[in-house]
Amino acid sequence: MSGFLRSLYQNHVLANLTFVLVLVVGLLSYLQMPRQQDPTINFNWIVITTVLPGASALDVEKKVTDPIEDALEKVQDIKFMSSNSRESVSSILVRFQDIDQRVFDKRVSDLRREIQNKESELPDAAEDPQILEITSANAFPSATIAVVGQALDENLRIQARNIEKDLERLSGVDRVDPVGLPDPELHVTFDPAVLENLRLSPGQIADTVTAFFQDIAAGDVRLGEQNWLVRLVGSDADPAYLASRPVVGAAGEVTLGQVARVERARDKPSQLTSYEGRPAVLLAVMKQANANTLELVERVQEYLDTRNTFANGTGVDLVLIDDQTVMTRNAISLMQNNALIGLLLVLLVAWLFLGSRIALLTAIGIPFILAGTFWVLSLTGETLNVMVLLGVVIVLGML
C-alpha cells in the first residue's frame, strides 16, 4: 500500500487521473443514488393477516388465531406476539429480537414454513394467511390516489380494481392498499311464499349455495407414469350458473333460479370515501425498500395523466391527493443548500486566516472527499436521504 502511495505522489499524471476518476464516478453515483426522505429501516416486525369470511370474533380466535400462534412458538428469536381477532379477520403482530438482516431473513423463512404446515388445520373457508414485513419504506404510503366516480356503483369498483393492478406492476411499488373498495358478491334473494309452496326451507337454499359454490380438492389420479390432481371447480361469477343448480333436498327437479333471484352485487365497504362530494376509492401506494421515491411518484403521475385522457370512456377521474416527494424534495434541497453554504464558509475561513494557497487546497480536497463518499455509499447500496446529507454537513464542519 505504501508503495502505491509513493508512486502516486511521484507520478503526477497518475494522481491527476485518479483525482478525475474519483470526481467523475462520485458525481455519477450521486446523480444515480435513489432519493428518499428517510433511510430504509427494518423494524423486525411481521404482520400475519388471515380472513375467515362470515366468522364471528370468537370463532376467528379459536379456529385461526390460536392455531397460528401455536405454530409460531417454534420460531426462534421472537420477542413478543400480539393478536387481534375480530369479525372475519385475524391479525397477529410478531416482533423479533434485534438481530441482523441475514438472521432475520432466516427467521422469516422459518415463520412462513411453520404457517404453511399449519394451514391444513385451518378451516377450509379460511383464506391463505398474508405475511407482511413492516419497514420504514412500506409502513407509510409514498403517494395516495383517489379514483373518483359518478356513483358508488359497479363501474367504480371495476375501474378501481384495474387501476390497483396497474399500479402494482409499476417498478418500485411494493403493494397498493385500497380504502373504500367494495368486494364483488352474488346475492341470492329467495321468495318465502314460493319456498312454502314447494315445502322448502331457507336452510336448504343455504345448503345449495354451500354445496355448489365452492372449489373442492378431490385427491389425485395416476394414469400410467403421470399423476393428475383432481379439483372440482364450483365458483363462478356468472349468476346464471348458480341459478341453474338444483336445490338440495327438493322433491323433484327444482333449480335455485325458480325459488330465488341470483344477481351480481357489491359488499358494503367497511369505510366510505369521497372526494369533493363525489364517491371515491383511495389507493395508497407503498414503495419497495431503497426505491427512488422521486422516480416512483413520477411514474405514478405519468400513469395518472395517461389514464385521465380516457376519463370520458372509463367514467372515473384519477387525482393524486398526497405526494410524499414534496417533503422529500424540500428536505433534500435544504440539506444540499446547507452543505453548499458550509463548503463556502470553510473556504472563506481558510482564505481569511490561512491564505489563498490553503484555501485552494481545501477547495480541491473537499469535492474529492465528497465524491469518494458518494461512491462508497452507492457501492454499499445506500440511498440519498436526510441522514446521509446531515452527515455530509457535519463532516464539512469538522473539516
C-alpha positions as CSV (number, residue, x, y, z in Angstrom):
1,M,0.0,0.0,0.0
2,S,2.8,2.4,0.9
3,G,4.5,1.6,-2.4
4,F,1.3,2.5,-4.3
5,L,1.0,5.8,-2.4
6,R,4.7,6.6,-3.0
7,S,4.3,6.1,-6.8
8,L,1.1,8.1,-6.7
9,Y,2.9,11.0,-5.1
10,Q,5.7,10.9,-7.6
11,N,3.6,10.3,-10.7
12,H,1.6,13.5,-11.2
13,V,-0.3,12.1,-14.2
14,L,-1.5,9.1,-12.3
15,A,-2.5,11.3,-9.3
16,N,-4.4,13.6,-11.6
17,L,-6.2,10.7,-13.4
18,T,-7.1,9.2,-10.0
19,F,-8.5,12.6,-8.9
20,V,-10.6,13.0,-12.0
21,L,-11.8,9.3,-11.9
22,V,-13.0,9.7,-8.3
23,L,-14.7,13.0,-9.1
24,V,-16.5,11.6,-12.2
25,V,-17.5,8.3,-10.6
26,G,-18.6,10.1,-7.4
27,L,-20.7,12.6,-9.4
28,L,-22.4,9.8,-11.3
29,S,-23.0,7.9,-8.1
30,Y,-24.5,11.0,-6.5
31,L,-26.9,11.6,-9.5
32,Q,-27.9,7.9,-9.7
33,M,-28.4,7.2,-6.0
34,P,-32.1,6.6,-5.1
35,R,-33.7,9.6,-3.4
36,Q,-35.9,9.2,-0.3
37,Q,-36.6,11.3,2.8
38,D,-35.5,8.7,5.4
39,P,-33.2,5.7,5.2
40,T,-34.9,2.3,5.0
41,I,-35.1,0.7,8.4
42,N,-36.3,-2.8,9.1
43,F,-38.2,-2.8,12.4
44,N,-38.2,-6.7,12.6
45,W,-42.0,-6.6,12.7
46,I,-44.1,-9.1,10.8
47,V,-47.9,-8.8,10.4
48,I,-49.9,-12.0,9.6
49,T,-53.4,-11.4,8.4
50,T,-55.9,-14.2,7.8
51,V,-59.5,-13.8,6.6
52,L,-62.3,-16.3,7.5
53,P,-65.4,-14.9,5.8
54,G,-68.6,-14.7,7.9
55,A,-67.0,-15.9,11.1
56,S,-67.6,-14.3,14.5
57,A,-64.7,-12.9,16.5
58,L,-64.8,-15.8,18.9
59,D,-64.7,-18.4,16.0
60,V,-61.8,-16.5,14.4
61,E,-59.9,-16.6,17.7
62,K,-60.4,-20.3,18.3
63,K,-60.1,-21.6,14.7
64,V,-57.5,-19.3,13.2
65,T,-55.6,-17.1,15.7
66,D,-54.8,-19.8,18.3
67,P,-53.5,-22.4,15.8
68,I,-51.2,-19.9,14.1
69,E,-49.9,-18.7,17.4
70,D,-49.2,-22.3,18.4
71,A,-47.2,-22.7,15.2
72,L,-45.2,-19.6,15.8
73,E,-44.0,-20.8,19.2
74,K,-41.5,-23.0,17.3
75,V,-39.8,-20.0,15.6
76,Q,-36.7,-18.7,17.4
77,D,-35.8,-15.1,18.3
78,I,-39.4,-13.9,18.7
79,K,-39.5,-11.0,21.3
80,F,-43.3,-10.9,21.6
81,M,-46.6,-11.6,19.8
82,S,-49.9,-9.8,20.0
83,S,-53.1,-10.8,18.2
84,N,-56.3,-9.1,17.3
85,S,-59.4,-11.2,16.4
86,R,-62.4,-9.5,15.0
87,E,-65.3,-10.5,12.8
88,S,-63.9,-12.4,9.8
89,V,-60.3,-11.2,10.3
90,S,-57.3,-12.5,12.4
91,S,-54.3,-10.2,12.7
92,I,-51.1,-11.2,14.5
93,L,-48.2,-8.9,15.1
94,V,-44.8,-10.6,15.6
95,R,-41.8,-8.6,16.9
96,F,-38.4,-10.3,16.6
97,Q,-35.3,-9.6,18.7
98,D,-32.7,-7.1,17.5
99,I,-30.9,-9.5,15.0
100,D,-29.0,-8.8,11.8
101,Q,-30.6,-8.9,8.4
102,R,-29.3,-12.3,7.5
103,V,-30.6,-14.0,10.6
104,F,-33.9,-12.1,10.3
105,D,-34.4,-13.3,6.8
106,K,-33.8,-16.9,8.0
107,R,-36.4,-16.4,10.8
108,V,-38.9,-15.1,8.4
109,S,-38.4,-18.2,6.2
110,D,-38.9,-20.4,9.3
111,L,-42.1,-18.4,10.1
112,R,-43.5,-18.9,6.6
113,R,-42.7,-22.7,6.8
114,E,-44.5,-23.1,10.1
115,I,-47.6,-21.3,8.9
116,Q,-47.7,-23.4,5.8
117,N,-47.5,-26.6,7.8
118,K,-50.4,-25.3,10.0
119,E,-52.7,-24.3,7.1
120,S,-54.1,-27.9,6.9
121,E,-55.6,-27.3,10.4
122,L,-57.3,-24.1,9.5
123,P,-61.0,-24.1,8.3
124,D,-61.5,-24.8,4.6
125,A,-63.2,-21.4,4.2
126,A,-60.1,-19.5,5.5
127,E,-58.0,-17.7,3.0
128,D,-54.3,-18.1,2.9
129,P,-52.5,-16.1,5.6
130,Q,-50.9,-12.9,4.3
131,I,-47.4,-12.2,5.7
132,L,-46.1,-8.6,5.6
133,E,-42.7,-7.3,6.7
134,I,-43.1,-3.8,8.2
135,T,-40.2,-1.4,7.3
136,S,-39.9,2.3,7.1
137,A,-40.3,2.0,3.3
138,N,-43.7,0.2,3.3
139,A,-45.2,1.4,6.5
140,F,-46.4,4.7,5.1
141,P,-47.6,5.5,1.5
142,S,-45.4,7.3,-0.9
143,A,-48.4,8.5,-2.8
144,T,-52.2,8.3,-2.3
145,I,-54.5,8.3,-5.3
146,A,-58.3,9.0,-5.4
147,V,-60.3,7.1,-8.0
148,V,-63.3,9.4,-8.3
149,G,-66.5,8.2,-10.0
150,Q,-70.1,9.4,-10.6
151,A,-71.6,6.9,-8.1
152,L,-70.6,4.1,-5.8
153,D,-71.5,1.5,-8.5
154,E,-70.1,-1.5,-10.3
155,N,-68.1,0.7,-12.7
156,L,-66.2,2.4,-9.9
157,R,-65.4,-0.9,-8.4
158,I,-64.1,-2.4,-11.6
159,Q,-62.1,0.6,-12.6
160,A,-60.5,0.9,-9.1
161,R,-59.6,-2.8,-9.1
162,N,-58.0,-2.5,-12.6
163,I,-56.1,0.6,-11.6
164,E,-54.9,-1.1,-8.4
165,K,-53.4,-4.0,-10.5
166,D,-51.8,-1.5,-12.9
167,L,-50.1,0.4,-10.1
168,E,-48.8,-2.8,-8.6
169,R,-47.0,-3.6,-11.9
170,L,-45.1,-0.3,-11.8
171,S,-41.4,-0.5,-11.0
172,G,-40.6,0.3,-7.3
173,V,-44.1,-0.4,-6.0
174,D,-44.3,-2.9,-3.1
175,R,-48.0,-3.0,-2.7
176,V,-51.2,-1.0,-3.1
177,D,-53.7,-0.7,-0.2
178,P,-57.2,0.2,-1.2
179,V,-59.6,2.1,1.1
180,G,-63.4,2.1,0.4
181,L,-63.1,-0.6,-2.4
182,P,-66.1,-3.0,-2.2
183,D,-65.7,-6.6,-2.9
184,P,-67.9,-8.3,-5.5
185,E,-70.7,-10.6,-4.4
186,L,-73.6,-12.7,-5.7
187,H,-76.8,-12.0,-3.8
188,V,-79.4,-14.8,-3.5
189,T,-82.8,-13.4,-2.6
190,F,-85.5,-16.1,-2.1
191,D,-89.3,-15.7,-2.1
192,P,-90.7,-17.1,1.2
193,A,-94.1,-17.8,-0.4
194,V,-92.5,-19.9,-3.2
195,L,-90.5,-21.8,-0.7
196,E,-93.6,-22.6,1.4
197,N,-95.5,-23.8,-1.7
198,L,-92.6,-26.2,-2.6
199,R,-92.2,-27.2,1.1
200,L,-88.6,-25.9,1.1
201,S,-86.8,-24.1,3.9
202,P,-84.2,-21.2,3.8
203,G,-81.7,-23.7,5.2
204,Q,-81.9,-25.8,2.0
205,I,-81.2,-22.7,-0.1
206,A,-78.1,-22.0,2.1
207,D,-77.0,-25.7,1.8
208,T,-77.4,-25.5,-2.0
209,V,-75.2,-22.4,-2.3
210,T,-72.6,-24.0,0.1
211,A,-72.7,-27.3,-1.8
212,F,-72.3,-25.9,-5.3
213,F,-70.5,-22.6,-4.9
214,Q,-67.1,-23.8,-3.8
215,D,-63.9,-25.4,-5.1
216,I,-63.2,-28.9,-3.8
217,A,-59.9,-30.8,-3.9
218,A,-60.8,-34.4,-4.9
219,G,-57.4,-36.1,-4.5
220,D,-55.3,-37.3,-7.3
221,V,-55.4,-39.9,-10.1
222,R,-52.4,-41.8,-11.5
223,L,-52.5,-42.6,-15.3
224,G,-49.5,-44.6,-16.4
225,E,-46.5,-42.6,-15.3
226,Q,-48.3,-39.4,-14.8
227,N,-50.1,-38.2,-11.6
228,W,-53.0,-35.8,-12.0
229,L,-54.6,-33.7,-9.3
230,V,-58.4,-33.7,-9.4
231,R,-60.2,-30.5,-8.5
232,L,-63.9,-29.7,-8.7
233,V,-64.4,-26.0,-9.6
234,G,-67.8,-24.7,-8.4
235,S,-67.1,-21.0,-8.0
236,D,-68.3,-19.0,-11.0
237,A,-69.0,-15.2,-11.2
238,D,-71.9,-15.9,-13.6
239,P,-75.3,-15.6,-11.7
240,A,-76.9,-18.0,-14.3
241,Y,-74.5,-20.7,-13.3
242,L,-75.6,-20.7,-9.6
243,A,-79.2,-20.2,-10.6
244,S,-79.2,-23.4,-12.6
245,R,-78.1,-25.6,-9.7
246,P,-80.8,-27.9,-8.3
247,V,-82.0,-27.2,-4.7
248,V,-80.6,-29.8,-2.2
249,G,-83.4,-31.9,-0.7
250,A,-86.2,-30.7,-3.1
251,A,-88.9,-33.1,-4.3
252,G,-88.3,-33.2,-8.0
253,E,-86.2,-31.0,-10.2
254,V,-86.2,-27.5,-8.7
255,T,-83.4,-25.1,-9.6
256,L,-82.3,-22.3,-7.4
257,G,-83.4,-19.8,-10.0
258,Q,-87.0,-20.9,-9.7
259,V,-87.2,-20.0,-6.0
260,A,-84.7,-17.2,-5.7
261,R,-83.2,-14.3,-7.6
262,V,-79.4,-14.5,-8.1
263,E,-77.7,-11.3,-9.1
264,R,-74.4,-9.6,-9.1
265,A,-73.9,-7.1,-6.3
266,R,-71.2,-5.5,-4.1
267,D,-70.3,-5.9,-0.5
268,K,-70.8,-2.8,1.6
269,P,-67.3,-1.4,2.2
270,S,-66.2,-1.0,5.9
271,Q,-65.0,2.5,5.0
272,L,-66.6,5.1,2.8
273,T,-64.5,7.7,1.0
274,S,-65.4,10.7,-1.1
275,Y,-63.5,13.5,-3.0
276,E,-65.2,16.9,-3.4
277,G,-68.6,15.4,-2.7
278,R,-68.2,12.6,-5.2
279,P,-67.8,8.9,-4.2
280,A,-64.2,7.7,-4.5
281,V,-61.8,4.8,-3.7
282,L,-58.4,5.6,-2.2
283,L,-55.3,3.7,-3.3
284,A,-52.3,4.0,-1.0
285,V,-49.1,3.2,-2.9
286,M,-46.3,1.7,-0.8
287,K,-42.7,1.6,-2.3
288,Q,-40.1,-1.1,-2.1
289,A,-37.1,-0.8,0.1
290,N,-34.4,1.6,-1.3
291,A,-36.6,2.5,-4.2
292,N,-36.2,6.1,-5.6
293,T,-39.3,7.9,-4.2
294,L,-39.0,10.7,-6.7
295,E,-38.9,8.4,-9.8
296,L,-41.7,6.3,-8.4
297,V,-44.1,9.2,-8.0
298,E,-43.1,10.4,-11.4
299,R,-44.1,7.1,-12.9
300,V,-47.3,7.2,-10.9
301,Q,-48.1,10.7,-12.2
302,E,-47.4,9.6,-15.8
303,Y,-49.8,6.7,-15.4
304,L,-52.5,9.1,-14.0
305,D,-52.0,11.6,-16.8
306,T,-52.3,8.8,-19.4
307,R,-55.4,7.2,-17.7
308,N,-57.2,10.5,-17.3
309,T,-57.1,11.0,-21.1
310,F,-59.7,8.2,-21.2
311,A,-61.9,9.6,-18.4
312,N,-64.9,10.1,-20.7
313,G,-64.9,6.4,-21.6
314,T,-64.0,5.0,-18.2
315,G,-66.2,7.3,-16.1
316,V,-63.6,7.9,-13.4
317,D,-61.0,10.5,-12.7
318,L,-57.7,9.9,-11.0
319,V,-56.4,12.5,-8.6
320,L,-53.0,12.5,-6.8
321,I,-54.1,13.8,-3.4
322,D,-50.9,13.0,-1.3
323,D,-47.4,13.3,-2.7
324,Q,-44.6,12.5,-0.3
325,T,-42.0,13.7,-2.8
326,V,-42.8,17.3,-1.8
327,M,-41.4,16.7,1.7
328,T,-38.6,14.6,0.3
329,R,-37.6,17.3,-2.3
330,N,-37.7,20.0,0.4
331,A,-35.7,18.0,2.9
332,I,-33.0,17.1,0.4
333,S,-32.9,20.6,-1.1
334,L,-32.5,22.1,2.4
335,M,-29.6,19.7,3.3
336,Q,-27.9,20.3,-0.1
337,N,-28.1,24.1,0.4
338,N,-26.7,23.7,3.9
339,A,-23.9,21.6,2.6
340,L,-23.0,24.1,-0.1
341,I,-23.1,27.0,2.4
342,G,-20.9,25.0,4.7
343,L,-18.4,24.4,1.9
344,L,-18.3,28.1,1.1
345,L,-17.9,29.1,4.7
346,V,-15.0,26.7,5.1
347,L,-13.3,28.1,2.0
348,L,-13.9,31.7,3.3
349,V,-12.4,31.0,6.7
350,A,-9.4,29.2,5.2
351,W,-8.7,32.1,2.9
352,L,-9.0,34.7,5.6
353,F,-6.9,33.0,8.2
354,L,-4.6,30.6,6.3
355,G,-4.2,32.3,2.9
356,S,-5.2,31.6,-0.6
357,R,-2.9,28.5,-1.0
358,I,-4.6,26.6,1.8
359,A,-8.0,27.7,0.6
360,L,-7.2,26.4,-2.8
361,L,-6.0,23.0,-1.5
362,T,-9.2,22.9,0.7
363,A,-11.3,23.7,-2.4
364,I,-9.7,20.9,-4.2
365,G,-9.8,18.4,-1.4
366,I,-13.4,18.7,-0.2
367,P,-15.1,17.8,-3.6
368,F,-12.7,14.9,-3.8
369,I,-13.7,13.6,-0.4
370,L,-17.4,14.1,-1.1
371,A,-17.1,12.3,-4.4
372,G,-15.4,9.4,-2.8
373,T,-18.0,9.3,0.0
374,F,-20.9,9.1,-2.5
375,W,-19.0,6.5,-4.5
376,V,-18.7,4.3,-1.4
377,L,-22.3,4.9,-0.4
378,S,-23.5,3.8,-3.8
379,L,-21.4,0.7,-3.7
380,T,-22.9,-0.3,-0.3
381,G,-26.5,0.2,-1.6
382,E,-27.3,3.3,0.4
383,T,-29.8,5.9,-0.6
384,L,-29.5,9.7,-0.7
385,N,-31.6,10.8,2.3
386,V,-31.7,13.4,5.0
387,M,-29.5,11.3,7.3
388,V,-26.7,11.0,4.7
389,L,-26.8,14.7,3.8
390,L,-26.8,15.6,7.5
391,G,-23.6,13.6,7.9
392,V,-22.1,15.4,4.9
393,V,-22.9,18.8,6.6
394,I,-21.3,17.6,9.9
395,V,-18.2,16.4,8.1
396,L,-17.8,19.7,6.2
397,G,-18.0,21.5,9.5
398,M,-15.3,19.2,11.0
399,L,-13.0,19.8,8.0
